[in-house]
Amino acid sequence: MRKEQKQQVEDLVSQMKVAHGEIKKCIERGFIPQATELLMDCQNGGIAIGTLIEETEGEGHPTVSLLEEYCELIYGIYQNLEGSNHEINAKKSAELLQEKLTSVENSVENDISVRTEVVFLPYKASMWDSLESVWKAAEEDEGCDAYVIPIPYFDKNPDRSFREMHYEGDQYPDYVPITNYRDYDFEARRPDAIYIHNPYDEYNLVTSVAPYFYSSNLKNLTKELIYIPYFVLAEVKPDEDDKIEEIKHFVTTPAVYNAHKVIVQSEDMKQVYVKVLMDSMNDHSEKARAYWDNKILGLGSPKFDKVANTKREDVHVPEEWLKIIQKPDGSRKKIVLYNTSLIGLLDHNEKMLEKMEYVFRTFKENQNEIALLWRPHPLIQATVKSIRPQLWTEYEKLVRKYREEGWGIYDDTVDMDRAIVISDAYFGDASSLVQLYRKTGKPIMMQDVEIRE
């Protein structure tokens, strides 16, 4: 039973206790109609409590049996009052009612535990790792009911209108039970906590979750809206103003303002958030600092947890990948994870396409010793179509050629951690993936778009 529901039961029991005293007074004064009306109110209260307990705790609960005894006692007193003989001991009746209701009250306290209901609202399956370790902790808590509810999102046209809708509820790991967003009534259930990883609401230029799931609305449907970024950033110290300027747009997002709590990757990043948010509100008072300090929590990113807990032997490598990874003698080639980012493509346009062609040509020439695992940012297609539509044709040709030649791996799956775990080195753009890869201790090489020969 949820905390609010148990409180509702306890409040109703308290009201019924008060009614017992009034029933006693009415019987003593001969106000029989008023006494019988109060008895009916108590019986209705008992029925309402029993119905709620059966709905939340199941049939056959011991408290319901005690409520049935209580209602039978009420009926007996009611029958005596309605009969021709009104000679009834008011004090004794009130004591019996109180005794039965006390048994009910004790059973509610001891036999009904309070459960917490927590909802996780990922939108892209590839970003699930930013919530997974928190969900696992909630799932393992016997006093918690955790629901994973993937929500739909839309690509945007260049004019920012919505294009096609996407729903990725079928792309999550088999061990994650999925609830369809259409089957969960947020207004009726009002979960104790909602976790999100999308910070932008309507202000994302490329995609948008369904407007119902904007943080501005979700904050009204729960006591605790908790935002955890889907990305990790290069660590910045609170006194590194130049670096802070480069990342402040990640901080001043709707979810950060609307959420009740924000969980970030480190204590230093927490202090950066607090500093940026105080600046954005132009309020550097002690009260403002205390507010943001309580709201922003530097507990670490679940993405780090996922990388640390994923082992090479635990991941499934597709057969078509193995054909590229293994040498004719059965030994394994070195695997280089090649990551191309959104920013790299948007900043350099055709230059980046030329760089990618050069990279592919170089690795193709060395395919006997090295396997290239290319993993482009999952939002590249939606982004290029929306912001650089003129680039899309050439980019798509590049992808098609790479895939058709078949000498390298193209990874557009939702499982980023598999690529991190099975690879031997990182090569590519600066992105949050670099921060995750650094945790593995394996080599990291950054590409320079100007080097194309």
Sine and cosine of phi, psi and omega as CSV:
sin_phi,cos_phi,sin_psi,cos_psi,sin_omega,cos_omega
0.00,0.00,0.67,-0.74,0.03,-1.00
-0.95,0.33,0.39,-0.92,-0.05,-1.00
-0.85,0.52,-0.69,0.73,-0.02,-1.00
-0.90,0.43,-0.60,0.80,0.00,-1.00
-0.93,0.38,-0.67,0.74,0.03,-1.00
-0.91,0.42,-0.62,0.78,0.05,-1.00
-0.90,0.44,-0.61,0.79,0.05,-1.00
-0.88,0.48,-0.69,0.72,0.04,-1.00
-0.89,0.46,-0.73,0.68,-0.03,-1.00
-0.89,0.46,-0.62,0.78,0.03,-1.00
-0.91,0.41,-0.64,0.77,-0.01,-1.00
-0.92,0.38,-0.64,0.77,0.06,-1.00
-0.88,0.48,-0.67,0.74,0.02,-1.00
-0.88,0.48,-0.67,0.74,0.03,-1.00
-0.90,0.44,-0.63,0.78,0.01,-1.00
-0.92,0.39,-0.58,0.82,0.06,-1.00
-0.88,0.47,-0.68,0.74,0.04,-1.00
-0.89,0.45,-0.63,0.77,-0.01,-1.00
-0.88,0.47,-0.55,0.84,0.01,-1.00
-0.86,0.51,-0.67,0.74,0.03,-1.00
-0.89,0.45,-0.62,0.78,0.02,-1.00
-0.94,0.35,-0.59,0.81,0.04,-1.00
-0.88,0.47,-0.69,0.72,0.02,-1.00
-0.85,0.52,-0.72,0.69,-0.01,-1.00
-0.89,0.46,-0.68,0.73,-0.03,-1.00
-0.90,0.44,-0.66,0.75,0.00,-1.00
-0.91,0.41,-0.69,0.73,0.00,-1.00
-0.88,0.48,-0.56,0.83,-0.04,-1.00
-1.00,-0.02,-0.05,1.00,0.02,-1.00
0.99,0.14,0.27,0.96,0.03,-1.00
-1.00,0.05,0.95,0.30,-0.14,-0.99
-0.92,0.40,-0.72,0.69,0.01,-1.00
-0.84,0.54,-0.64,0.77,0.00,-1.00
-0.92,0.39,-0.61,0.79,0.02,-1.00
-0.90,0.43,-0.70,0.71,-0.01,-1.00
-0.91,0.41,-0.56,0.83,0.03,-1.00
-0.91,0.42,-0.66,0.75,0.03,-1.00
-0.92,0.40,-0.61,0.79,0.05,-1.00
-0.88,0.47,-0.65,0.76,0.04,-1.00
-0.91,0.42,-0.61,0.80,0.06,-1.00
-0.88,0.47,-0.68,0.73,0.02,-1.00
-0.91,0.42,-0.64,0.77,0.02,-1.00
-0.90,0.43,-0.68,0.74,0.05,-1.00
-0.89,0.46,-0.60,0.80,0.06,-1.00
-0.89,0.45,-0.68,0.73,0.04,-1.00
-0.89,0.46,-0.65,0.76,0.03,-1.00
-0.91,0.42,-0.67,0.74,0.00,-1.00
-0.88,0.47,-0.67,0.74,0.01,-1.00
-0.90,0.43,-0.71,0.71,0.00,-1.00
-0.88,0.48,-0.65,0.76,0.01,-1.00
-0.90,0.43,-0.69,0.72,0.01,-1.00
-0.90,0.44,-0.66,0.75,0.00,-1.00
-0.91,0.42,-0.66,0.75,0.02,-1.00
-0.91,0.41,-0.58,0.81,0.02,-1.00
-0.93,0.38,-0.58,0.81,-0.09,-1.00
-0.99,-0.14,-0.53,0.85,-0.09,-1.00
-0.94,-0.34,-0.17,0.99,-0.02,-1.00
1.00,-0.07,0.27,-0.96,-0.01,-1.00
-0.95,0.30,0.39,-0.92,0.04,-1.00
0.99,0.16,0.24,0.97,-0.01,-1.00
-0.95,0.31,0.66,-0.76,-0.05,-1.00
-0.85,0.52,-0.54,0.84,0.01,-1.00
-0.89,0.45,-0.59,0.81,0.00,-1.00
-0.91,0.42,-0.62,0.79,0.04,-1.00
-0.89,0.46,-0.66,0.75,0.04,-1.00
-0.91,0.41,-0.60,0.80,0.05,-1.00
-0.91,0.41,-0.58,0.81,0.03,-1.00
-0.90,0.43,-0.65,0.76,0.05,-1.00
-0.90,0.44,-0.65,0.76,0.02,-1.00
-0.88,0.47,-0.71,0.70,-0.01,-1.00
-0.92,0.40,-0.57,0.82,0.05,-1.00
-0.91,0.42,-0.63,0.78,0.06,-1.00
-0.89,0.46,-0.70,0.71,0.04,-1.00
-0.85,0.53,-0.69,0.73,-0.03,-1.00
-0.89,0.45,-0.65,0.76,0.01,-1.00
-0.89,0.45,-0.70,0.71,0.03,-1.00
-0.90,0.44,-0.64,0.77,0.01,-1.00
-0.88,0.48,-0.69,0.73,-0.01,-1.00
-0.89,0.45,-0.68,0.74,0.03,-1.00
-0.88,0.47,-0.63,0.77,-0.01,-1.00
-0.94,0.33,-0.56,0.83,-0.02,-1.00
-0.98,0.18,-0.31,0.95,-0.02,-1.00
-0.96,0.28,0.02,-1.00,-0.05,-1.00
-0.95,0.31,-0.42,0.91,-0.01,-1.00
-0.99,-0.16,0.96,-0.29,-0.01,-1.00
-1.00,-0.01,0.17,0.99,0.00,-1.00
-0.96,0.27,0.99,-0.15,-0.03,-1.00
-0.65,-0.76,0.62,-0.78,-0.04,-1.00
-0.98,0.18,0.96,-0.28,-0.07,-1.00
-0.89,0.45,-0.68,0.73,-0.04,-1.00
-0.91,0.42,-0.71,0.70,-0.02,-1.00
-0.89,0.45,-0.64,0.77,0.01,-1.00
-0.89,0.46,-0.71,0.71,-0.01,-1.00
-0.90,0.43,-0.62,0.79,0.01,-1.00
-0.91,0.41,-0.65,0.76,0.03,-1.00
-0.90,0.43,-0.68,0.73,0.03,-1.00
-0.88,0.47,-0.69,0.72,-0.03,-1.00
-0.91,0.41,-0.63,0.78,0.00,-1.00
-0.90,0.45,-0.71,0.71,0.00,-1.00
-0.91,0.42,-0.66,0.75,-0.04,-1.00
-0.94,0.34,-0.52,0.85,0.07,-1.00
-0.90,0.43,-0.62,0.79,0.07,-1.00
-0.88,0.47,-0.66,0.75,0.05,-1.00
-0.89,0.46,-0.70,0.71,-0.03,-1.00
-0.88,0.48,-0.68,0.73,0.02,-1.00
-0.91,0.42,-0.62,0.78,0.01,-1.00
-0.92,0.39,-0.64,0.77,0.05,-1.00
-0.87,0.50,-0.66,0.75,-0.03,-1.00
-0.93,0.36,-0.67,0.74,-0.15,-0.99
-0.99,-0.10,-0.47,0.88,-0.13,-0.99
-0.96,-0.27,-0.10,0.99,0.00,-1.00
-0.86,-0.51,0.90,-0.43,0.01,-1.00
-1.00,-0.08,0.49,-0.87,0.03,-1.00
-0.99,0.10,0.76,-0.65,0.03,-1.00
-0.92,-0.39,0.55,-0.84,0.04,-1.00
-0.98,-0.20,0.68,-0.73,0.03,-1.00
-0.93,-0.37,0.86,-0.51,-0.07,-1.00
-0.84,-0.54,0.70,-0.72,-0.03,-1.00
-0.87,-0.50,0.70,-0.72,0.07,-1.00
-0.92,-0.39,0.78,-0.62,-0.10,-0.99
-0.87,-0.49,0.95,0.32,0.12,-0.99
-0.96,0.28,0.39,-0.92,0.10,-1.00
-0.89,-0.45,-0.69,0.72,0.11,-0.99
-0.98,-0.20,0.77,-0.64,-0.03,-1.00
-0.88,0.48,-0.52,0.85,-0.01,-1.00
-0.93,0.38,-0.25,0.97,0.01,-1.00
-0.98,-0.21,0.12,0.99,-0.03,-1.00
-0.87,0.50,-0.47,0.88,-0.02,-1.00
-0.89,0.46,-0.30,0.95,0.02,-1.00
-0.98,0.21,-0.12,0.99,0.01,-1.00
-0.82,-0.57,-0.26,0.96,-0.25,-0.97
-0.87,0.49,-0.73,0.68,-0.07,-1.00
-0.91,0.42,-0.53,0.85,0.06,-1.00
-0.93,0.36,-0.68,0.73,0.05,-1.00
-0.87,0.50,-0.68,0.73,-0.01,-1.00
-0.86,0.51,-0.65,0.76,0.02,-1.00
-0.90,0.43,-0.66,0.75,0.03,-1.00
-0.92,0.40,-0.65,0.76,-0.01,-1.00
-0.90,0.44,-0.56,0.83,-0.03,-1.00
-0.99,0.12,-0.20,0.98,0.01,-1.00
-0.98,0.18,0.90,-0.45,-0.06,-1.00
-0.90,0.43,-0.36,0.93,0.00,-1.00
-1.00,-0.09,0.23,0.97,-0.09,-1.00
-0.79,-0.61,0.66,-0.75,0.15,-0.99
-0.95,-0.32,0.92,-0.38,-0.08,-1.00
-0.95,-0.31,0.74,-0.68,-0.01,-1.00
-0.85,-0.53,0.78,-0.62,0.12,-0.99
-0.98,-0.19,0.89,-0.45,-0.11,-0.99
-0.80,-0.60,1.00,0.05,0.06,-1.00
-0.86,0.50,0.67,-0.75,-0.06,-1.00
-0.92,-0.38,0.48,-0.88,-0.03,-1.00
-0.96,0.29,0.44,-0.90,0.08,-1.00
-0.63,-0.78,0.30,-0.95,-0.08,-1.00
-0.84,-0.54,0.61,-0.79,0.26,-0.97
-0.97,0.26,0.39,-0.92,0.01,-1.00
-0.90,-0.43,0.55,-0.83,0.13,-0.99
-0.98,0.20,0.24,-0.97,0.04,-1.00
-0.82,0.57,-0.46,0.89,0.02,-1.00
-1.00,0.05,0.15,0.99,0.05,-1.00
0.97,0.23,0.07,1.00,0.12,-0.99
-0.96,0.28,0.36,-0.93,-0.03,-1.00
-0.97,0.26,0.61,-0.79,0.10,-1.00
-0.95,-0.32,-0.75,-0.67,-0.07,-1.00
-0.96,0.27,0.47,-0.89,0.03,-1.00
-1.00,-0.07,0.57,-0.82,0.06,-1.00
-0.82,-0.57,0.61,-0.79,0.11,-0.99
-0.66,-0.75,0.85,-0.53,-0.15,-0.99
-0.93,-0.38,0.48,0.88,-0.04,-1.00
-0.89,0.46,-0.29,0.96,-0.01,-1.00
-1.00,-0.09,0.14,0.99,-0.10,-0.99
-0.93,-0.36,0.22,0.98,-0.04,-1.00
-1.00,-0.02,0.36,-0.93,0.02,-1.00
-0.82,0.57,0.48,-0.88,-0.05,-1.00
-0.87,0.49,-0.47,0.88,-0.05,-1.00
-0.99,0.16,-0.01,1.00,0.01,-1.00
-0.98,-0.20,0.94,-0.35,0.04,-1.00
-0.95,0.30,0.76,-0.65,-0.09,-1.00
-0.96,-0.29,0.71,-0.71,0.14,-0.99
-0.94,-0.33,0.76,-0.64,0.02,-1.00
-0.94,0.34,0.68,-0.74,-0.07,-1.00
-0.88,0.47,-0.37,0.93,0.02,-1.00
-0.97,0.23,-0.30,0.95,-0.10,-1.00
-0.99,-0.14,0.04,1.00,-0.04,-1.00
-0.89,-0.46,0.86,-0.50,-0.04,-1.00
-1.00,-0.05,0.99,-0.15,-0.07,-1.00
-0.91,0.42,-0.64,0.77,-0.03,-1.00
-0.91,0.42,-0.63,0.77,-0.04,-1.00
-0.98,0.22,-0.64,0.77,-0.13,-0.99
-1.00,0.00,-0.50,0.87,0.04,-1.00
0.64,0.77,0.96,0.27,-0.07,-1.00
-0.85,0.53,0.44,-0.90,-0.01,-1.00
-0.91,0.41,-0.54,0.84,0.01,-1.00
-0.52,-0.86,0.57,-0.82,0.10,-1.00
-0.80,-0.59,0.78,-0.62,0.05,-1.00
-0.97,-0.26,0.72,-0.69,0.04,-1.00
-0.74,-0.67,0.37,-0.93,0.10,-0.99
-0.80,-0.61,0.05,1.00,0.05,-1.00
-0.99,-0.17,0.88,-0.47,-0.14,-0.99
-0.99,-0.12,-0.11,0.99,-0.35,-0.94
-0.99,-0.11,-0.32,0.95,-0.12,-0.99
0.79,0.62,-0.78,-0.63,-0.06,-1.00
-0.99,0.15,-0.02,1.00,-0.16,-0.99
-1.00,-0.06,0.01,1.00,0.12,-0.99
-0.96,0.29,0.77,-0.64,-0.06,-1.00
-0.98,0.18,-0.28,0.96,-0.15,-0.99
-0.95,-0.31,-0.71,0.70,-0.01,-1.00
-0.72,-0.69,0.22,-0.98,0.09,-1.00
-0.48,-0.87,0.73,-0.68,0.18,-0.98
-0.93,0.37,0.32,-0.95,0.04,-1.00
-0.82,0.57,0.72,-0.69,-0.12,-0.99
-0.80,0.60,-0.49,0.87,0.04,-1.00
-0.84,0.54,-0.48,0.88,-0.08,-1.00
-0.99,-0.16,0.29,0.96,0.16,-0.99
-0.91,0.43,0.55,-0.84,-0.01,-1.00
-0.87,0.49,-0.48,0.88,0.02,-1.00
-0.89,0.45,-0.44,0.90,0.06,-1.00
-1.00,-0.06,-0.67,0.74,-0.07,-1.00
-0.88,0.48,-0.53,0.85,-0.03,-1.00
-0.89,0.46,-0.35,0.94,0.01,-1.00
-1.00,0.01,-0.07,1.00,-0.09,-1.00
-0.95,-0.32,0.09,1.00,-0.03,-1.00
-0.43,-0.90,0.36,-0.93,0.07,-1.00
-0.98,0.20,-0.36,0.93,-0.07,-1.00
-0.57,-0.82,0.98,-0.20,0.13,-0.99
-1.00,-0.03,0.84,-0.55,-0.10,-0.99
-0.86,-0.50,0.84,-0.55,-0.01,-1.00
-0.96,-0.27,0.80,-0.60,0.12,-0.99
-0.85,-0.52,0.87,-0.50,-0.04,-1.00
-0.84,0.54,0.59,-0.80,0.06,-1.00
-0.98,0.21,-0.08,1.00,-0.05,-1.00
-0.85,-0.53,0.29,-0.96,0.23,-0.97
-0.85,-0.53,0.52,-0.86,-0.08,-1.00
-0.93,-0.38,0.33,-0.94,0.16,-0.99
-0.88,0.47,0.70,-0.71,-0.07,-1.00
-0.89,0.46,0.66,-0.75,-0.01,-1.00
-0.75,-0.66,0.67,-0.75,0.06,-1.00
-1.00,0.09,0.49,-0.87,-0.03,-1.00
-0.87,0.50,-0.32,0.95,-0.02,-1.00
-0.98,-0.18,0.08,1.00,-0.02,-1.00
-1.00,-0.04,0.98,0.21,-0.16,-0.99
-0.87,0.49,-0.63,0.78,-0.02,-1.00
-0.90,0.44,-0.68,0.73,0.02,-1.00
-0.94,0.34,-0.58,0.82,0.03,-1.00
-0.89,0.45,-0.63,0.78,0.01,-1.00
-0.86,0.51,-0.56,0.83,-0.05,-1.00
-0.96,0.29,-0.40,0.92,-0.08,-1.00
-0.91,-0.41,0.02,1.00,-0.11,-0.99
-0.89,0.46,-0.42,0.91,0.02,-1.00
-0.93,0.36,-0.33,0.94,0.11,-0.99
-0.97,0.24,-0.35,0.94,-0.08,-1.00
-1.00,0.01,-0.70,0.72,-0.12,-0.99
-1.00,0.05,0.90,0.43,0.01,-1.00
-0.91,-0.42,0.36,-0.93,-0.03,-1.00
-0.81,0.59,-0.67,0.74,-0.06,-1.00
-0.89,0.46,-0.58,0.81,0.01,-1.00
-0.90,0.43,-0.64,0.77,0.02,-1.00
-0.96,0.27,-0.61,0.79,-0.12,-0.99
-0.99,0.10,-0.50,0.87,-0.08,-1.00
-0.93,0.37,0.45,-0.89,0.10,-1.00
-0.99,0.17,-0.52,0.86,0.07,-1.00
-0.66,-0.75,0.54,-0.84,0.06,-1.00
-0.78,-0.63,0.82,-0.58,-0.02,-1.00
-0.96,-0.28,0.86,-0.51,-0.03,-1.00
-0.89,-0.46,0.11,-0.99,-0.29,-0.96
-0.97,0.25,-0.29,0.96,-0.05,-1.00
-0.29,-0.96,0.21,-0.98,0.03,-1.00
-0.93,0.37,-0.61,0.79,0.06,-1.00
-0.88,0.48,-0.68,0.74,0.00,-1.00
-0.91,0.41,-0.55,0.83,0.08,-1.00
-0.86,0.51,-0.72,0.69,-0.02,-1.00
-0.91,0.42,-0.56,0.83,0.08,-1.00
-0.90,0.44,-0.73,0.69,0.03,-1.00
-0.84,0.54,-0.74,0.67,-0.03,-1.00
-0.86,0.52,-0.69,0.72,-0.01,-1.00
-0.89,0.45,-0.74,0.68,-0.02,-1.00
-0.90,0.44,-0.66,0.75,-0.05,-1.00
-0.94,0.34,-0.62,0.79,0.08,-1.00
-0.90,0.44,-0.64,0.77,0.05,-1.00
-0.90,0.43,-0.67,0.74,-0.06,-1.00
-0.91,0.42,-0.51,0.86,0.01,-1.00
-1.00,-0.05,-0.06,1.00,-0.04,-1.00
0.79,0.61,0.68,0.74,-0.01,-1.00
-0.66,-0.75,0.95,-0.32,-0.04,-1.00
-0.92,-0.40,0.41,0.91,0.00,-1.00
-0.95,0.32,0.27,-0.96,0.05,-1.00
-0.90,0.44,-0.57,0.82,0.02,-1.00
-0.90,0.44,-0.67,0.74,0.01,-1.00
-0.91,0.41,-0.68,0.74,0.01,-1.00
-0.88,0.47,-0.67,0.74,0.00,-1.00
-0.89,0.45,-0.62,0.79,0.00,-1.00
-0.89,0.46,-0.78,0.62,-0.04,-1.00
-0.94,0.34,-0.56,0.83,0.00,-1.00
-0.91,0.41,-0.55,0.83,0.03,-1.00
-0.98,0.21,-0.48,0.88,-0.07,-1.00
-1.00,0.09,-0.63,0.78,-0.04,-1.00
-1.00,-0.05,0.82,-0.58,-0.06,-1.00
-0.87,-0.49,0.84,-0.54,-0.02,-1.00
-1.00,-0.01,0.87,0.49,-0.12,-0.99
-1.00,0.03,-0.13,0.99,-0.04,-1.00
0.97,-0.23,0.37,-0.93,-0.02,-1.00
-1.00,-0.09,0.72,-0.70,0.12,-0.99
-0.85,0.53,-0.37,0.93,0.03,-1.00
-0.89,0.45,-0.61,0.79,0.08,-1.00
-0.91,0.42,-0.64,0.77,0.03,-1.00
-0.87,0.50,-0.69,0.73,-0.05,-1.00
-0.89,0.45,-0.71,0.70,0.01,-1.00
-0.89,0.45,-0.68,0.73,-0.05,-1.00
-0.91,0.40,-0.52,0.86,-0.11,-0.99
-0.99,-0.11,-0.04,1.00,-0.01,-1.00
-0.99,-0.14,0.84,-0.54,-0.01,-1.00
-0.95,-0.31,0.48,-0.88,-0.04,-1.00
-0.84,0.54,-0.65,0.76,-0.05,-1.00
-0.95,0.32,-0.23,0.97,-0.04,-1.00
-1.00,-0.01,-0.22,0.98,-0.09,-1.00
-0.99,-0.13,0.49,-0.87,0.05,-1.00
-1.00,-0.06,0.82,-0.57,0.04,-1.00
-0.97,-0.23,0.87,-0.49,-0.04,-1.00
-0.84,0.54,0.50,-0.86,-0.02,-1.00
-0.85,0.53,-0.64,0.77,-0.02,-1.00
-0.92,0.39,-0.45,0.90,0.09,-1.00
-0.95,0.30,-0.66,0.75,-0.04,-1.00
-0.87,0.49,-0.55,0.83,0.02,-1.00
-0.90,0.45,-0.49,0.87,0.01,-1.00
-1.00,0.07,-0.56,0.83,-0.09,-1.00
-0.98,0.22,-0.60,0.80,-0.12,-0.99
-1.00,0.04,0.64,-0.77,0.09,-1.00
-0.99,0.15,0.27,-0.96,0.02,-1.00
-0.82,0.58,-0.51,0.86,-0.02,-1.00
-1.00,0.07,0.09,1.00,0.04,-1.00
1.00,-0.04,-0.19,0.98,0.04,-1.00
-0.97,0.25,0.15,-0.99,-0.14,-0.99
-0.95,-0.31,0.72,-0.69,0.09,-1.00
-0.96,0.29,0.35,-0.94,0.21,-0.98
-0.94,0.33,0.66,-0.75,-0.02,-1.00
-0.94,-0.35,0.81,-0.58,0.07,-1.00
-0.95,-0.30,0.85,-0.53,0.07,-1.00
-0.99,0.13,0.89,-0.45,-0.01,-1.00
-0.97,-0.26,0.91,-0.41,-0.05,-1.00
-0.93,-0.36,0.84,-0.54,0.09,-1.00
-0.94,-0.35,0.75,-0.66,-0.16,-0.99
-0.98,-0.20,0.21,-0.98,0.11,-0.99
-0.91,0.42,-0.75,0.66,-0.09,-1.00
-0.88,0.47,-0.67,0.74,-0.01,-1.00
-0.85,0.52,-0.68,0.73,-0.02,-1.00
-0.95,0.31,-0.66,0.75,-0.04,-1.00
-0.94,0.33,-0.52,0.86,-0.01,-1.00
-0.98,0.21,-0.56,0.83,-0.17,-0.99
-0.91,-0.41,-0.19,0.98,0.10,-0.99
0.77,0.63,-0.84,-0.54,-0.07,-1.00
-0.88,0.48,-0.53,0.85,0.04,-1.00
-0.85,0.52,-0.64,0.77,0.00,-1.00
-0.93,0.36,-0.59,0.80,0.05,-1.00
-0.89,0.45,-0.64,0.77,0.05,-1.00
-0.91,0.42,-0.64,0.77,0.04,-1.00
-0.88,0.48,-0.69,0.72,-0.03,-1.00
-0.90,0.43,-0.64,0.77,0.05,-1.00
-0.88,0.48,-0.66,0.75,0.03,-1.00
-0.89,0.45,-0.68,0.73,0.02,-1.00
-0.88,0.48,-0.71,0.70,-0.02,-1.00
-0.90,0.44,-0.65,0.76,0.01,-1.00
-0.88,0.47,-0.68,0.74,-0.03,-1.00
-0.91,0.41,-0.71,0.70,-0.02,-1.00
-0.95,0.32,-0.52,0.86,0.05,-1.00
-0.89,0.46,-0.64,0.77,0.01,-1.00
-0.92,0.40,-0.37,0.93,-0.03,-1.00
-0.92,-0.40,0.40,0.92,-0.11,-0.99
-0.91,0.41,-0.32,0.95,-0.01,-1.00
-0.95,0.31,-0.37,0.93,-0.04,-1.00
-0.91,-0.40,-0.45,0.89,-0.10,-1.00
-0.77,-0.63,0.73,-0.68,0.10,-1.00
-0.98,-0.21,0.80,-0.59,0.03,-1.00
-1.00,-0.04,0.79,-0.62,0.07,-1.00
-0.93,-0.38,0.98,-0.17,-0.05,-1.00
-1.00,0.01,0.84,-0.54,0.04,-1.00
-0.80,-0.60,1.00,-0.08,0.04,-1.00
-0.96,0.28,0.41,-0.91,0.04,-1.00
-0.83,0.56,0.71,-0.71,-0.09,-1.00
-0.89,0.45,-0.28,0.96,-0.01,-1.00
-0.98,-0.21,0.18,0.98,-0.05,-1.00
-0.87,0.49,-0.72,0.69,-0.04,-1.00
-0.86,0.50,-0.78,0.63,-0.02,-1.00
-0.89,0.45,-0.60,0.80,-0.05,-1.00
-0.94,0.34,-0.75,0.66,-0.03,-1.00
-0.88,0.47,-0.68,0.74,0.01,-1.00
-0.89,0.46,-0.58,0.82,-0.07,-1.00
-0.99,0.10,-0.68,0.73,-0.14,-0.99
-0.98,-0.22,-0.56,0.83,0.00,-1.00
-0.77,-0.64,0.88,0.48,-0.07,-1.00
-0.84,0.54,-0.45,0.89,-0.02,-1.00
-0.94,0.35,-0.34,0.94,0.01,-1.00
-1.00,0.10,-0.32,0.95,-0.20,-0.98
-0.88,0.48,-0.67,0.74,-0.05,-1.00
-0.87,0.50,-0.73,0.68,-0.02,-1.00
-0.93,0.36,-0.63,0.77,0.03,-1.00
-0.89,0.45,-0.69,0.73,-0.01,-1.00
-0.90,0.45,-0.61,0.79,0.06,-1.00
-0.88,0.47,-0.66,0.75,0.00,-1.00
-0.89,0.46,-0.70,0.71,0.02,-1.00
-0.89,0.45,-0.71,0.70,-0.05,-1.00
-0.88,0.48,-0.69,0.72,-0.02,-1.00
-0.90,0.45,-0.72,0.69,0.00,-1.00
-0.85,0.52,-0.71,0.71,-0.06,-1.00
-0.95,0.32,-0.62,0.78,-0.03,-1.00
-0.93,0.36,-0.58,0.82,0.00,-1.00
-0.92,0.39,-0.55,0.84,0.18,-0.98
0.96,0.28,0.17,0.99,-0.01,-1.00
-1.00,0.09,-0.29,0.96,0.00,-1.00
-0.82,-0.57,0.21,-0.98,0.00,-1.00
-1.00,-0.06,0.72,-0.69,0.11,-0.99
-0.93,-0.37,0.89,-0.45,-0.10,-0.99
-0.92,-0.39,0.98,-0.18,0.09,-1.00
-0.91,-0.42,0.40,0.92,0.02,-1.00
-0.98,0.21,0.12,-0.99,0.00,-1.00
-0.99,0.13,-0.17,0.98,-0.13,-0.99
-1.00,-0.07,0.99,0.10,0.03,-1.00
-0.93,0.37,-0.56,0.83,-0.09,-1.00
-0.92,0.40,-0.51,0.86,0.07,-1.00
-0.88,0.48,-0.69,0.73,0.00,-1.00
-0.89,0.45,-0.62,0.78,0.02,-1.00
-0.91,0.41,-0.69,0.73,-0.11,-0.99
-0.95,0.32,-0.68,0.73,-0.11,-0.99
-0.99,0.12,-0.29,0.96,-0.04,-1.00
-0.99,0.14,0.34,-0.94,-0.03,-1.00
-0.97,-0.25,-0.27,0.96,0.00,-1.00
-0.33,-0.94,0.37,-0.93,0.03,-1.00
-0.94,-0.33,0.66,-0.75,0.13,-0.99
-0.62,-0.78,0.71,-0.71,0.04,-1.00
0.50,-0.86,-0.44,-0.90,-0.10,-0.99
-0.99,0.16,0.28,-0.96,0.17,-0.98
-0.95,0.30,0.78,-0.62,0.02,-1.00
-0.27,-0.96,0.07,-1.00,0.00,-1.00
-0.89,0.46,-0.39,0.92,0.03,-1.00
-0.88,0.47,-0.53,0.85,0.02,-1.00
-0.88,0.47,-0.66,0.75,-0.02,-1.00
-0.90,0.44,-0.59,0.81,0.05,-1.00
-0.94,0.34,-0.68,0.73,-0.06,-1.00
-0.90,0.43,-0.53,0.85,-0.01,-1.00
-0.86,0.50,-0.49,0.87,0.00,-1.00
-0.92,0.40,-0.34,0.94,-0.03,-1.00
-0.99,0.15,-0.34,0.94,-0.04,-1.00
0.98,0.18,0.08,1.00,0.00,-1.00
-1.00,0.05,0.33,-0.95,-0.08,-1.00
-0.87,0.49,0.57,-0.82,0.05,-1.00
-0.79,-0.62,0.80,-0.60,0.01,-1.00
-0.81,-0.59,0.79,-0.62,-0.03,-1.00
-0.99,-0.10,0.68,-0.74,-0.01,-1.00
-1.00,0.05,0.53,-0.85,0.04,-1.00
-0.92,-0.39,0.90,-0.43,-0.09,-1.00
-0.89,0.45,-0.36,0.93,-0.02,-1.00
-0.97,0.25,-0.33,0.95,0.01,-1.00
-1.00,-0.02,0.97,-0.25,-0.07,-1.00
-0.77,-0.64,0.22,0.98,0.06,-1.00
-0.64,-0.77,0.00,0.00,0.00,0.00
